[in-house]
């Protein structure tokens, strides 16, 4: 029967016995040295002989053919394949956020220092296959290597009795992007990767867990090759305050113990009754592996955890966060009642290759950073060097290294001049992003077209032809004072219009500022962002400015590929949608938005700038979906594009975050007053919208009658396929439409804003003339 003991006091012999793990046994170390030497001397011949000796099978070669790899994936059980694909996607999501990102530091003017990332070229991954097989370990090792950019990813895993590497391991290798697999295990596999043989070229670094012989081999070859970490028998430490049911705790201890007879599982409970229940549930079968301890308070348990430095640490408490802040040494921490270590072993996306035996005091969980290294780069110009010259002189003098001093002086006093460093560079994200293409002003268009500015018609801006409010109708405003930063009058009017509460509304300087606030509040360097292509360009711009990693999901034809979009968005930190979509006019059902927000843990931001024209909104979902944000504007239906007033509808938590990053006074006194005035005239807005919708249908029929394909639209614009030449023809007549560059999925289309009946007729007439002229 497992005993229930009191956690010994720190500093006692019993306490030291608990926190100290046995090193690799001397006999194992000596035998391993002999195996390494044999492989180093005899190469492939030794590998084949040792494989026959330890695995009971004689191989002709260790390399697994590409055909065998493909067959393993094709024949894999469908349920297992699906599970491995989900696990792989989760691992990709977690480790994709770990890519190296640093900005240069301008130390003083003329002195710039930074680091650049370089992946290891060839890495070796050891995947155990003795007592059981571990396809999950293949994913955990190979996916970070691929993300890091390693060119060659080699897996070594012992053959089964049939002489083949387990098919699940081979299938996982294909899914993860492994480039080479060898059927060899144990210390001999480590030797082959460390020293190289005729068929196994040496690698730059060896990764992966294994038995005592594998661990001894990795420690022995360190110096000839890099290794990830020392990895001994698996272990778990569970701390509980008694708030988590005993059967759940017992299940976690049992799960860890089943790894191997050497695996270790320890429970420290501040609730003696829970400790006794766990002991009873485990029985006596695991007495050699499981220890159950009690402590009077969680503080003592946390001190023990840091001294023990476990591979897996579970904080089995209803409120674990305060204790997490106190933990300083653990490979992977599992928080709360619903976080078993088994979930991390397979499915969360966190890595399960972890330091064991107390090594988490100085080693971390495996990550992308382990598969590369950084190079430090330093750039100076003459002015910068002269600023540092006194520093170098003084230190070089103190260290009696006068040649160091002279190497600076010869440059600082030289007559040769080279180009100075450029001024401080913008952030890398800003340099890489493509800026917004601003529409040209009407005055310039009139000049180029040879028409008066009054004859220029803006079919390119998606604005309405009628203003929704007038400055002449405003009362005297305190223009000498800053605005009310809570925008109370505007917020109250929006609450009346939308039916939302004031705490659900965030006001901004146009919808674009709200988009920027969402990105600022929720996107950091490398965070995954999903949007469709084509869609509103500002989604990409604000995301890239915040440092996000943007993935654009291509449309099927012109419409959203909903299934692909759902799959892509599953791991996104932020997902953007425009509904109706700009520039296609496509209207998505609210049910799709509901599914999207339910299936992604990140923010789902839906731009509803055109919802008054479609009368479709996801506002009914806000109370139930805390990750949903709806962004709207008064620029379109309310006719206030020149005023810049927008608002977001969302839950109180997101709304508070948006207000936290919103600049003070971004909406002017005038803008707020005009917004309030426009919102009070809802009958006028509805009449304008009705005119636009009727005009849209008429314009669509007339353009179709010219033989121009028109995409169905629920907005205040139409997407029309004209081919080349139409936009230039229209521009010469003062009619400005939105065009799309070569390479865009919309090349050859124009986007046309619906305007007054007379202006629409002028557009149709001009296009009719073009069609006749174009032949």
C-alpha positions in Angstrom: 0.0 0.0 0.0 1.2 3.5 -0.8 2.0 5.4 2.4 0.8 8.9 3.2 3.8 10.8 4.6 4.4 14.4 5.8 6.5 16.5 3.5 9.9 16.7 5.2 11.3 20.0 6.2 13.8 21.7 3.8 17.4 20.9 4.6 16.7 17.6 6.1 18.2 14.4 4.7 14.7 13.1 3.9 14.0 16.3 1.9 17.2 16.1 0.0 16.5 12.5 -0.8 13.2 13.5 -2.3 14.6 16.3 -4.5 17.7 14.4 -5.6 17.4 12.0 -8.6 19.8 9.3 -9.3 22.4 10.0 -12.0 22.9 7.6 -14.9 24.3 4.4 -13.3 28.0 3.9 -13.8 27.6 0.5 -15.5 25.2 2.1 -18.0 27.7 4.9 -18.6 30.6 2.5 -19.2 28.6 0.2 -21.5 27.3 3.2 -23.5 30.9 4.5 -24.0 31.8 1.2 -25.6 28.8 1.3 -27.9 29.7 4.8 -29.0 33.2 3.8 -29.7 32.1 0.8 -31.7 29.9 3.0 -34.0 32.6 5.6 -34.3 35.0 2.9 -35.5 32.9 0.6 -37.6 30.1 2.9 -38.8 27.1 1.2 -40.5 28.5 -2.3 -39.8 28.3 -1.5 -36.1 24.8 -0.1 -36.5 23.5 -3.2 -38.1 25.3 -5.5 -35.6 24.0 -3.6 -32.6 20.5 -3.5 -34.0 20.5 -7.2 -34.3 21.9 -7.6 -30.8 19.4 -5.3 -29.1 16.3 -5.3 -31.3 16.5 -8.9 -32.6 16.4 -8.1 -36.3 19.0 -8.1 -39.0 18.7 -5.2 -41.4 20.3 -4.6 -44.7 20.3 -0.9 -44.2 18.9 1.6 -41.7 17.4 4.2 -44.2 13.6 4.0 -44.5 12.5 4.4 -48.1 10.3 7.3 -49.2 7.8 4.7 -50.5 7.5 3.1 -47.1 6.9 6.5 -45.5 4.1 7.4 -48.0 2.5 4.0 -47.5 2.6 4.3 -43.8 0.5 7.6 -44.0 -1.8 6.2 -46.6 -2.6 3.1 -44.6 -2.8 4.7 -41.2 -6.0 4.2 -39.3 -8.4 7.1 -40.2 -9.1 8.1 -36.6 -5.5 8.1 -35.6 -4.6 10.1 -38.7 -7.3 12.7 -37.9 -6.0 12.9 -34.3 -2.4 13.4 -35.4 -3.5 16.1 -37.9 -5.3 18.0 -35.2 -2.4 17.6 -32.8 0.0 18.8 -35.5 -2.1 21.8 -36.2 -2.1 22.7 -32.5 1.6 22.3 -32.2 2.1 24.4 -35.3 -0.1 27.2 -33.8 1.8 27.2 -30.5 5.3 27.0 -31.9 4.5 29.4 -34.8 4.4 32.2 -32.2 7.9 31.4 -31.1 9.7 32.7 -34.2 12.6 35.0 -33.5 11.8 38.7 -33.6 14.0 41.5 -32.4 14.5 45.0 -33.5 17.9 46.7 -33.8 19.1 48.9 -30.9 20.6 52.3 -31.7 23.0 52.4 -28.7 24.1 55.9 -29.5 23.9 57.8 -32.8 26.1 56.0 -35.3 26.2 52.7 -33.3 23.6 50.0 -34.1 23.5 46.5 -32.6 21.1 43.6 -33.4 20.8 39.9 -33.6 19.8 37.8 -36.6 18.4 34.3 -36.5 19.9 31.3 -38.4 18.4 27.8 -38.3 20.5 24.7 -37.7 21.0 23.1 -41.1 20.7 19.4 -40.1 19.1 18.1 -36.9 18.7 14.6 -35.5 15.6 13.6 -33.6 15.5 10.5 -31.5 12.0 8.9 -31.1 11.8 5.9 -28.6 10.0 2.8 -29.8 10.7 0.1 -27.2 7.8 -0.4 -24.7 5.5 1.5 -26.9 5.6 3.8 -29.9 5.4 7.6 -29.8 4.1 9.3 -32.9 3.3 12.3 -30.8 7.0 12.7 -30.1 7.7 12.9 -33.8 5.3 15.8 -34.1 6.7 17.5 -30.9 10.3 17.3 -32.3 9.9 17.8 -36.0 7.3 20.6 -36.3 9.4 23.1 -34.3 12.4 22.1 -36.4 10.5 22.8 -39.6 9.1 26.1 -38.3 12.7 27.1 -37.4 13.8 26.5 -41.0 16.0 23.5 -40.6 16.8 22.1 -44.1 17.3 18.5 -43.0 15.3 16.8 -40.3 16.5 13.2 -39.5 14.6 10.8 -37.3 16.1 7.7 -35.7 13.8 5.2 -34.1 14.3 1.5 -33.3 12.8 -1.1 -35.6 10.1 -3.4 -34.4 10.4 -7.2 -34.6 9.4 -7.1 -38.3 12.4 -4.9 -39.1 10.2 -1.9 -39.7 9.9 1.4 -37.8 6.4 1.5 -36.4 4.0 2.7 -39.1 2.5 5.4 -36.8 5.9 6.9 -36.3 6.5 6.9 -40.1 3.1 8.5 -40.8 3.8 11.2 -38.2 7.1 11.8 -39.8 5.5 12.5 -43.1 2.9 14.8 -41.5 5.6 16.8 -39.6 7.9 17.3 -42.6 10.7 14.9 -41.6 13.2 14.6 -44.5 14.9 11.3 -43.5 14.1 8.3 -41.2 16.5 5.6 -40.0 15.5 2.3 -38.3 18.1 2.4 -35.5 17.6 3.0 -31.8 19.4 3.2 -28.5 22.9 4.6 -27.9 24.0 3.5 -31.4 21.5 5.9 -32.9 22.9 8.7 -30.9 26.4 7.8 -32.0 25.4 7.7 -35.6 23.9 11.1 -35.5 26.8 12.5 -33.5 29.7 11.1 -35.4 28.2 10.1 -38.8 28.4 6.8 -40.6 28.3 5.8 -44.3 24.5 6.2 -44.4 23.8 8.6 -41.5 25.6 11.9 -42.0 26.4 13.7 -38.7 23.9 16.3 -37.5 24.4 19.7 -35.8 22.3 18.9 -32.8 20.5 15.9 -31.3 17.0 16.1 -29.7 14.6 13.8 -28.0 14.0 11.6 -25.0 15.0 8.0 -24.4 16.0 5.4 -21.8 19.1 5.5 -19.6 21.4 4.4 -22.4 20.1 7.1 -24.7 20.5 9.7 -22.0 24.0 8.5 -21.2 24.9 8.6 -24.9 23.6 12.2 -25.3 25.7 13.3 -22.4 28.8 11.5 -23.7 28.6 13.0 -27.2 28.0 16.5 -26.0 30.9 18.6 -27.2 31.2 16.7 -30.4 27.6 17.7 -31.1 25.0 19.9 -29.4 22.1 18.3 -27.5 18.8 19.7 -26.4 18.7 18.7 -22.7 19.3 15.8 -20.4 16.2 13.7 -20.3 15.8 10.9 -17.8 12.7 9.0 -16.6 9.4 10.9 -16.8 8.0 12.5 -13.7 5.1 14.5 -12.4 4.5 16.6 -9.3 0.9 17.4 -8.4 0.1 20.1 -5.8 -3.4 20.3 -4.6 -5.3 22.3 -2.0 -8.1 19.7 -1.9 -10.4 21.6 -4.3 -9.9 19.1 -7.2 -11.6 15.7 -6.9 -9.4 12.8 -5.7 -10.2 10.6 -8.7 -8.9 13.3 -11.1 -5.7 13.6 -9.1 -5.2 9.8 -8.9 -5.8 9.5 -12.7 -2.9 12.0 -13.4 -0.5 10.1 -11.1 -1.4 6.8 -12.7 -1.1 8.3 -16.2 2.5 9.4 -15.6 3.5 6.1 -13.9 2.5 4.1 -17.0 5.3 5.6 -19.0 7.9 3.2 -17.6 8.8 1.4 -14.4 11.3 4.2 -13.7 8.7 7.0 -14.0 7.9 8.9 -10.9 4.7 10.6 -9.6 4.4 12.7 -6.4 1.4 14.3 -4.8 1.6 17.0 -2.2 -1.8 17.8 -0.7 -2.7 20.4 1.9 -5.9 18.4 2.5 -5.1 15.1 4.3 -8.5 13.6 3.3 -7.8 14.1 -0.4 -4.3 12.5 0.1 -5.9 9.5 1.8 -8.5 9.2 -0.9 -5.9 9.3 -3.7 -3.9 6.6 -1.9 -7.0 4.4 -1.7 -7.8 4.9 -5.3 -4.3 3.9 -6.4 -4.0 0.8 -4.3 -0.6 -0.8 -3.9 0.3 -1.6 -7.5 2.3 1.7 -8.0 4.0 1.8 -4.6 7.4 1.8 -6.2 6.6 4.8 -8.4 4.1 7.0 -6.5 4.6 9.0 -3.3 1.7 10.8 -1.5 2.7 13.6 0.8 0.8 16.2 2.9 1.8 19.7 3.7 0.2 22.2 6.1 0.1 25.0 3.6 0.5 25.6 -0.1 3.6 27.9 0.5 5.6 24.9 1.7 4.4 22.8 -1.3 5.5 25.5 -3.7 8.9 25.7 -2.1 9.2 22.0 -2.6 8.1 22.3 -6.2 10.9 24.8 -7.0 13.5 22.6 -5.3 12.2 19.5 -7.0 12.1 21.2 -10.4 9.7 18.6 -12.0 9.3 17.8 -15.6 5.5 18.2 -15.2 3.9 20.3 -12.5 0.1 20.3 -12.0 -1.4 23.0 -9.8 -4.6 21.1 -9.0 -6.4 24.0 -7.4 -9.6 25.9 -8.2 -7.6 29.1 -8.3 -4.1 28.3 -9.5 -2.9 31.6 -10.9 -1.6 33.1 -7.6 0.6 30.0 -7.1 1.9 30.1 -10.7 3.6 33.4 -10.0 5.6 31.7 -7.3 6.8 28.8 -9.5 10.3 29.3 -10.8 11.4 25.8 -12.0 9.2 23.4 -13.9 9.3 22.0 -17.5 5.6 22.4 -18.1 2.9 23.7 -15.7 -0.7 22.6 -15.9 -3.2 25.0 -14.3 -6.4 24.1 -12.6 -8.9 21.2 -12.4 -9.3 20.7 -16.2 -5.6 20.6 -17.2 -4.3 17.0 -17.0 -0.7 16.5 -18.2 -2.0 13.9 -20.6 -3.7 16.7 -22.6 -0.3 18.4 -22.9 1.3 15.1 -23.9 -0.9 14.9 -27.0 -3.2 17.7 -27.9 -2.8 21.2 -26.5 0.1 22.1 -28.8 2.5 22.7 -26.0 5.7 20.6 -26.3 6.0 17.4 -24.3 9.8 17.2 -24.7 10.8 18.5 -21.3 13.8 18.6 -18.9 13.6 15.9 -16.3 15.5 15.0 -13.1 15.6 18.6 -11.8 17.1 19.9 -15.1 14.2 22.4 -15.4 16.2 24.6 -13.0 18.3 25.5 -16.0 16.6 24.0 -19.1 13.3 24.9 -20.8 10.6 23.0 -22.6 11.6 22.3 -26.2 10.8 25.2 -28.6 11.7 26.7 -31.9 14.6 28.6 -30.4 16.4 25.3 -29.8 16.6 24.6 -33.5 18.8 27.6 -34.4 21.0 30.2 -33.0 21.4 34.0 -33.2 24.3 35.9 -34.7 25.1 39.3 -33.2 25.7 42.1 -35.7 27.2 45.5 -35.0 27.4 48.5 -37.3 29.2 51.8 -36.6 29.9 54.9 -38.6 32.7 57.4 -38.0 30.6 59.6 -35.6 29.5 56.6 -33.6 33.1 55.3 -33.3 34.4 58.6 -32.1 31.7 58.7 -29.4 32.9 55.3 -28.2 36.6 56.0 -28.5 37.1 57.3 -24.9 35.4 54.2 -23.5 37.6 51.9 -25.5 40.7 53.9 -24.6 40.0 53.7 -20.9 39.1 50.0 -20.8 41.9 48.9 -23.2 44.4 50.8 -21.1 43.2 49.1 -17.9 43.4 45.7 -19.5 46.8 46.5 -21.1 45.5 45.7 -24.6 46.8 48.7 -26.5 46.2 47.2 -29.9 42.5 47.3 -29.2 42.8 51.0 -28.5 44.8 51.5 -31.7 42.3 49.7 -33.9 39.7 52.3 -32.9 42.1 55.3 -33.1 43.3 54.5 -36.6 39.8 54.8 -37.9 38.7 57.7 -35.7 41.7 59.8 -36.9 41.8 58.6 -40.5 41.1 60.8 -43.5 39.1 58.2 -45.5 35.3 58.9 -45.3 32.6 56.4 -45.7 28.8 56.7 -45.7 27.3 57.2 -42.3 24.6 55.0 -40.8 21.1 55.8 -41.9 18.7 57.3 -39.3 17.0 54.9 -37.0 15.0 52.4 -39.0 11.3 51.8 -38.5 10.2 48.6 -37.0 10.6 45.6 -39.3 6.8 45.2 -39.5 6.5 48.7 -40.8 9.2 48.3 -43.4 7.6 45.1 -44.6 4.0 46.2 -44.8 2.3 47.5 -48.0 0.7 50.8 -47.2 -2.9 51.8 -48.0 -3.4 53.1 -51.5 -5.1 56.4 -51.0 -7.7 57.7 -53.5 -6.5 60.8 -55.4 -8.3 64.1 -54.6 -11.1 65.3 -56.9 -9.2 68.4 -57.8 -6.3 66.4 -59.3 -8.6 64.1 -61.1 -10.4 67.1 -62.6 -7.1 68.6 -63.8 -5.9 65.3 -65.4 -9.3 64.6 -66.9 -9.8 68.1 -68.2 -13.2 68.6 -66.5 -14.4 70.8 -63.8 -14.1 69.6 -60.2 -17.9 69.8 -60.0 -18.2 67.2 -62.8 -16.0 64.6 -61.0 -18.2 61.8 -59.6 -16.6 59.6 -56.9 -17.8 56.1 -57.7 -14.7 54.8 -55.9 -15.2 55.7 -52.2 -18.3 53.8 -51.1 -19.8 57.0 -49.7 -23.4 58.3 -50.1 -24.2 61.2 -52.3 -26.1 63.0 -49.6 -24.8 64.3 -46.3 -26.5 63.1 -43.1 -26.1 66.2 -41.1 -25.2 69.9 -41.5 -22.9 72.2 -39.6 -25.4 75.0 -39.9 -27.9 73.1 -37.8 -25.5 72.7 -34.8 -25.8 74.8 -31.7 -22.7 76.8 -30.6 -20.0 74.4 -29.6 -17.1 74.9 -27.1 -14.4 74.5 -29.7 -11.8 75.9 -27.2 -12.3 72.9 -24.9 -11.4 69.3 -25.3 -14.2 66.8 -26.0 -15.9 64.8 -23.3 -13.6 61.8 -23.5 -16.5 59.4 -22.5 -18.5 60.8 -25.5 -21.6 60.5 -23.4 -24.1 62.1 -25.8 -22.9 60.1 -28.8 -22.7 56.9 -26.8 -26.2 57.4 -25.5 -27.5 58.1 -29.0 -25.8 55.0 -30.3 -27.2 52.9 -27.5 -30.7 54.1 -28.4 -30.0 53.2 -32.1 -28.4 49.8 -31.6 -30.2 48.6 -28.5 -26.8 47.9 -26.9 -25.8 49.1 -23.4 -23.3 52.0 -23.1 -20.7 49.6 -21.7 -20.9 47.6 -24.9 -20.1 50.6 -27.1 -16.7 52.1 -27.9 -16.6 55.3 -30.0 -13.7 56.0 -32.3 -12.5 58.4 -35.1 -14.1 56.3 -37.9 -14.3 52.6 -38.2 -10.6 52.5 -39.2 -9.5 53.8 -35.7 -11.6 51.0 -34.1 -9.9 48.4 -36.4 -6.6 49.8 -35.2 -7.6 49.7 -31.6 -8.6 46.0 -31.9 -5.2 45.2 -33.4 -3.3 47.2 -30.8 -5.2 45.6 -27.9 -5.0 42.0 -29.1 -2.1 41.6 -31.5 1.6 41.3 -30.7 4.7 40.3 -32.6 4.1 37.1 -34.5 0.5 36.6 -33.4 -1.5 34.7 -36.1 -4.2 36.8 -37.9 -6.6 35.4 -40.4 -8.5 37.4 -43.1 -10.1 36.6 -46.4 -8.7 37.6 -49.8 -10.1 39.8 -51.2 -11.3 42.0 -48.4 -10.8 45.4 -46.8 -7.1 46.4 -47.0 -7.1 48.0 -43.6 -7.5 44.6 -41.8 -4.1 43.6 -43.1 -2.5 47.0 -42.5 -3.5 47.5 -38.9 -2.5 43.8 -38.2 0.9 44.1 -39.7 1.5 47.4 -38.0 0.9 45.6 -34.7 3.4 42.9 -35.7 0.9 40.2 -36.5 1.5 37.3 -38.9 -1.2 37.6 -41.4 -2.6 34.7 -43.4 -5.1 35.6 -46.2 -7.5 32.7 -47.1 -8.2 32.9 -50.8 -11.8 33.0 -52.0 -13.4 30.4 -54.1 -14.3 32.4 -57.1 -15.2 35.7 -55.5 -16.9 34.3 -52.4 -15.5 33.1 -49.1 -14.4 29.5 -48.8 -16.2 29.0 -45.5 -14.8 25.6 -44.6 -11.2 26.5 -45.3 -11.7 29.8 -43.5 -13.0 28.0 -40.4 -10.1 25.7 -40.4 -7.5 28.5 -40.8 -9.1 30.6 -38.1 -9.2 27.9 -35.4 -5.8 29.0 -34.0 -5.9 32.7 -34.9 -5.4 35.4 -32.3 -7.5 37.7 -34.4 -9.9 36.9 -37.3 -11.2 39.7 -39.5 -14.4 39.6 -41.6 -16.3 42.3 -43.5 -20.0 41.6 -43.8 -21.1 42.5 -46.4 -17.6 42.1 -47.8 -15.7 45.0 -49.3 -15.0 44.9 -52.2 -17.2 41.9 -53.4 -20.5 42.7 -51.7 -20.9 39.1 -50.5 -23.2 38.7 -47.5 -22.4 35.9 -45.0 -25.1 34.3 -42.9 -25.1 35.2 -39.2 -24.9 31.4 -38.6 -21.5 31.3 -40.1 -20.2 34.1 -37.9 -21.7 32.3 -34.9 -19.8 29.1 -35.8 -16.6 31.0 -36.4 -16.7 32.7 -33.0 -17.6 29.5 -31.3 -14.8 27.5 -32.8 -11.9 30.0 -32.4 -10.5 31.1 -29.0 -9.3 34.4 -30.5 -11.1 37.6 -31.3 -13.5 37.6 -34.2 -13.9 41.2 -35.5 -16.6 41.7 -38.0 -16.7 45.0 -39.9 -20.4 45.9 -40.4 -19.8 49.2 -42.2 -22.5 48.3 -44.7 -25.0 46.6 -42.5 -27.7 49.2 -43.0 -27.8 48.3 -46.6 -28.1 44.5 -46.0 -30.1 44.7 -42.7 -28.1 41.7 -41.5 -26.1 42.0 -38.3 -24.5 39.6 -35.8 -25.5 41.9 -32.9 -27.8 39.2 -31.4 -24.7 37.1 -30.7 -22.9 39.6 -28.5 -24.3 38.6 -25.2 -23.4 35.0 -25.8 -20.0 35.2 -27.5 -17.5 37.2 -25.5 -14.9 37.1 -28.3 -17.0 38.8 -30.9 -16.5 42.5 -32.0 -18.7 44.3 -34.4 -17.3 47.5 -36.0 -19.5 50.1 -37.6 -19.4 53.6 -39.0 -21.5 56.6 -39.6 -19.6 57.2 -42.9 -21.9 55.2 -45.2 -25.6 55.1 -44.5 -25.5 58.2 -42.2 -23.5 60.2 -44.8 -20.7 61.4 -42.5 -17.6 60.1 -44.2 -15.8 63.5 -43.8 -16.6 63.6 -40.1 -14.9 60.3 -39.1 -17.2 58.7 -36.5 -17.2 55.0 -35.9 -18.2 52.6 -33.1 -17.6 49.1 -31.9 -20.2 46.8 -30.3 -18.7 44.1 -28.1 -18.7 42.6 -24.6 -17.7 44.7 -21.6 -14.2 43.1 -21.3 -13.2 43.8 -24.9 -14.8 47.2 -24.8 -12.7 48.1 -21.7 -9.6 46.9 -23.6 -10.4 49.1 -26.6 -10.9 52.2 -24.5 -7.6 51.5 -22.7 -5.7 51.9 -26.0 -7.8 54.6 -27.5 -6.1 58.0 -27.7 -7.8 60.7 -25.6 -10.0 63.1 -27.5 -9.8 61.2 -30.8 -13.3 62.2 -31.8 -13.7 66.0 -32.0 -16.5 68.1 -30.4 -17.8 68.8 -33.9 -17.7 65.2 -35.0 -19.6 64.1 -31.9 -22.3 66.7 -32.4 -22.7 65.9 -36.1 -22.9 62.2 -35.2 -25.6 62.8 -32.6 -27.5 64.9 -35.1 -27.3 62.3 -37.8 -28.4 59.5 -35.5 -31.5 61.5 -34.5 -32.5 61.6 -38.1 -33.1 57.9 -38.6 -36.1 58.3 -41.0 -33.8 60.4 -43.2 -31.1 57.7 -43.0 -33.6 54.9 -43.9 -34.9 56.9 -46.9 -31.3 57.4 -48.2 -30.6 53.7 -47.7 -33.8 52.8 -49.6 -32.8 55.0 -52.5 -29.3 53.4 -52.6 -30.7 49.9 -52.5 -33.2 50.6 -55.3 -30.5 52.4 -57.3 -28.2 49.4 -56.7 -30.7 47.0 -58.3 -31.4 49.3 -61.2 -27.7 49.9 -61.8 -27.0 46.1 -61.6 -29.6 45.4 -64.3 -28.4 48.1 -66.6 -24.7 47.1 -66.3 -25.7 43.5 -66.9 -27.6 44.6 -69.9 -24.4 46.0 -71.3 -22.9 42.4 -71.1 -20.9 43.2 -68.0 -20.9 40.5 -65.3 -22.1 42.0 -62.0 -21.4 40.2 -58.7 -24.4 40.1 -56.3 -24.0 42.8 -53.6 -25.7 43.5 -50.3 -23.8 46.8 -49.8 -23.9 50.2 -51.5 -21.6 49.2 -54.3 -21.2 46.7 -57.1 -18.3 44.7 -58.3 -18.2 44.6 -62.1 -16.0 42.6 -64.5 -15.1 44.9 -67.3 -11.6 43.8 -68.3 -8.9 46.3 -69.1 -9.5 49.8 -70.3 -12.9 50.7 -68.8 -11.5 52.6 -65.8 -9.2 54.8 -67.9 -12.1 55.6 -70.3 -14.3 56.6 -67.3 -11.5 58.6 -65.6 -11.1 60.8 -68.7 -14.8 61.7 -68.3 -14.4 62.5 -64.6 -16.0 59.2 -63.4 -13.7 57.6 -60.8 -14.1 53.9 -60.1 -12.1 51.6 -57.8 -9.6 49.4 -59.7 -7.4 46.5 -58.6 -3.7 45.9 -59.5 -2.4 43.1 -61.7 -1.9 40.0 -59.6 -4.9 40.7 -57.5 -7.8 38.2 -57.6 -9.9 41.2 -58.8 -7.7 42.3 -61.6 -10.0 43.2 -64.5 -12.8 44.2 -62.1 -14.0 47.7 -61.1 -15.9 48.5 -57.9 -18.7 51.0 -58.4 -20.4 53.0 -55.6 -24.1 53.4 -56.1 -24.9 57.2 -56.3 -27.8 59.3 -57.4 -30.0 58.2 -60.3 -28.5 60.9 -62.6 -24.9 60.0 -61.7 -25.6 56.3 -62.1 -27.1 57.0 -65.6 -24.0 59.0 -66.5 -21.9 56.0 -65.6 -24.0 53.5 -67.6 -23.9 55.8 -70.6 -20.1 56.2 -70.4 -19.7 52.4 -70.1 -22.0 51.9 -73.0 -19.9 54.2 -75.2 -16.8 52.4 -74.1 -18.3 49.0 -75.0 -19.1 50.3 -78.5 -15.7 51.9 -78.8 -13.9 48.9 -77.5 -15.7 46.7 -79.9 
